[in-house]
Amino acid sequence: MAFDVKGYAKALDEFIIQMEKIPDLINPDTQGAMDGLCQVLRIAKVEADFYENLGYEEQKWGGHAVFYHRGEFDPERGIVYKEWTEEGNMMKYGIYPVLGESDWDETEQRKIDVFLKVLLTFNGRIRMQQMVERLTFRDQELGMYNLAWFMKKTNLLISQKEISKYAACQFNLRNFSVINQQIGRERGSRVLGKFIRQFQERLSGKEMVCRISGDNFVALFEKSNLNTVMEYLKGIAVVYDEKQKKRVWVTTHAGYYMIPVGCDSAASIVECLGTAINMARNVRKTDYAFFDAELMQGIRVGKMIEATLPEALEKEEFHVYYQPKIQLKNYHLVGAEALCRWFQNGKIVAPGEFIPVLEKSKLICMLDFYMLEHVCQDIRRWMDEGKEIVTVSVNLSRVHMGDMDLLDNILAIVDKYEVPHEYIEIELTETGTDVGFDHLKSLVSGLREQGFSISVDDFGTGYSSMNLIRELPWNVLKIDKSFLPDKSDNDRQKRVMFQHLISLAQDMEIECIVEGVESVEQIKLLKESNCYLAQGFYFDKPLAVTEFEEKLAEIRS
């Protein structure tokens, strides 16, 4: 029987047209796309086996897929073709004739070869698409979707007018660096992956969780699933050693947004989530926060502050206030901390209103250098006027820790006014260690070598305090006021912990100062603990320059 050339040409065209519409070969529509061509070529079955490598093929460890199957087939007379990918994976295709029919003739075999090459072309295209998707939309470490995928799918839901059915959250694992230190990075990665997989199991349909970076994630879920999501993100125990049943407790900071009707972009959702989680972590100090009208007003105020800052710096609306540091043996002034006050249109803007905004936008670096420069200007003037000089501590935000030229920038400002380095103390917040311990160590060592005094601010509030003072050459530890018992505090453990912190600093030959001192009882406790440096409202509030200069004048009297 002569080969049906016209029928073959028509069936091949139809096969190509239909395959263009199919996203992958294991799609059910593949059967229908192949049917006409397979009937012309007397093919009963088309299948493939997938192996990671040649060794896996020998052990029969792989996947199997059937692209087409109609009627009985003859397994003894099939054509088998192997293909290797650039990654070393192998695909073995099998094409089998109808059982009981005659062998394929030479023409049919050539056409089957063409069919197979077309099939391989489609498979190659699909693999290329999958590779592009993997590189573009997947996080390579955890094998999950990334922020780009979240943006793509969320914008799709917006275009379909479905987004108001959903809520979103951004979350990060609390103190995950500590978990890595405790159980090791490999086990820590296992905990991270397991926590996310268990979270994904609670999602369905178009709901998703995607990785932003590190231990930061974003999720989209139906509003009806809010309680389930919130309950999970409050914290769970994750087993990291099945044999010994060892586990670690994992909790999160989270920001939630109940997406309203009329939301017009995924970018606006991400912005709202960022505001909410920042509110939870850095302002309210809570586990979670919802984006609401109050936070929206905060965004507007924040944008206004960011836009106003350059002009405010130029007009010198920011003033340096000095809070005295007192030696308790004789109650003499021995130093001061430089604090920022913003005077705008005759009113004082509270630091809590603008500092967090500037830290989030990194504009805080401009303000910190402004403060350092004005402190140097004051010290230079005091020196020229023959006043007594005390060491002034200047705060640097942890945002600076990403600046590899920070030491050079500090030196440029101080040396511009020829201020002896011993008159400047650089205060770094303990939480600065989250930006890279090696960089922090290099900075502290460099500042010490240049003759600056270096203090760690809010000591005891972070999660790596012992390692912090063991590894870095600090001059001063500033004990956070939260460790200082007040007159109504009868917590013996708090008193013991406070006294041991003082002893620890002294044993390591590090000077110790306590901030937030407000009562006679606290001063008595400091003296009993052999700590004789203090700062707080009991002695003085932060003072304007002229008021502080009066304090300097009292040193000689």
Stockholm file with secondary structure:
# STOCKHOLM 1.0

chainA/1-557         MAFDVKGYAKALDEFIIQMEKIPDLINPDTQGAMDGLCQVLRIAKVEADFYENLGYEEQKWGGHAVFYHRGEFDPERGIVYKEWTEEGNMMKYGIYPVLGESDWDETEQRKIDVFLKVLLTFNGRIRMQQMVERLTFRDQELGMYNLAWFMKKTNLLISQKEISKYAACQFNLRNFSVINQQIGRERGSRVLGKFIRQFQERLSGKEMVCRISGDNFVALFEKSNLNTVMEYLKGIAVVYDEKQKKRVWVTTHAGYYMIPVGCDSAASIVECLGTAINMARNVRKTDYAFFDAELMQGIRVGKMIEATLPEALEKEEFHVYYQPKIQLKNYHLVGAEALCRWFQNGKIVAPGEFIPVLEKSKLICMLDFYMLEHVCQDIRRWMDEGKEIVTVSVNLSRVHMGDMDLLDNILAIVDKYEVPHEYIEIELTETGTDVGFDHLKSLVSGLREQGFSISVDDFGTGYSSMNLIRELPWNVLKIDKSFLPDKSDNDRQKRVMFQHLISLAQDMEIECIVEGVESVEQIKLLKESNCYLAQGFYFDKPLAVTEFEEKLAEIRS
#=GR chainA/1-557 SS CCCCHHHHHHHHHHHHHHHTTCSSTTSTHHHHHHHHHHHHTTEEEEEEEEESSHHHHHTTCSEEEEEEECSCBCGGGCEEEEEECTTSCEEEEEEEEBTTSCCCCHHHHHHHHHHHHHHHHHHHHHHHHHHHHHHHHBCTTTCSBBHHHHHHHHHHHHHTTCGGGEEEEEEEETTHHHHHHHHCHHHHHHHHHHHHHHHHTTCCTTCEEEEEETTEEEEEEEGGGHHHHHHHHHCEEEEEETTTTEEEEECEEEEEEECCTTCCCHHHHHHHHHHHHHIIIIISCSSEEECCHHHHHHHHHHHHHHHHHHHHHHTTCEEEEEEEEEETTTTEEEEEEEEEEEEETTEEECHHHHHHHHHHHTTHHHHHHHHHHHHHHHHHHHHHTTCCCCEEEEEECGGGGGCTTHHHHHHHHHHHTTCCGGGEEEEEEGGGGGGCHHHHHHHHHHHHHTTCEEEEEEETSSSCHHHHHHHSCCSEEEECGGGSCCTTCCCHHHHHHHHHHHHHHHHTTCEEEEECCCSHHHHHHHHHTTCCEEESTTTCCCBCHHHHHHHHHHHHC
#=GC SS_cons         CCCCHHHHHHHHHHHHHHHTTCSSTTSTHHHHHHHHHHHHTTEEEEEEEEESSHHHHHTTCSEEEEEEECSCBCGGGCEEEEEECTTSCEEEEEEEEBTTSCCCCHHHHHHHHHHHHHHHHHHHHHHHHHHHHHHHHBCTTTCSBBHHHHHHHHHHHHHTTCGGGEEEEEEEETTHHHHHHHHCHHHHHHHHHHHHHHHHTTCCTTCEEEEEETTEEEEEEEGGGHHHHHHHHHCEEEEEETTTTEEEEECEEEEEEECCTTCCCHHHHHHHHHHHHHIIIIISCSSEEECCHHHHHHHHHHHHHHHHHHHHHHTTCEEEEEEEEEETTTTEEEEEEEEEEEEETTEEECHHHHHHHHHHHTTHHHHHHHHHHHHHHHHHHHHHTTCCCCEEEEEECGGGGGCTTHHHHHHHHHHHTTCCGGGEEEEEEGGGGGGCHHHHHHHHHHHHHTTCEEEEEEETSSSCHHHHHHHSCCSEEEECGGGSCCTTCCCHHHHHHHHHHHHHHHHTTCEEEEECCCSHHHHHHHHHTTCCEEESTTTCCCBCHHHHHHHHHHHHC
//
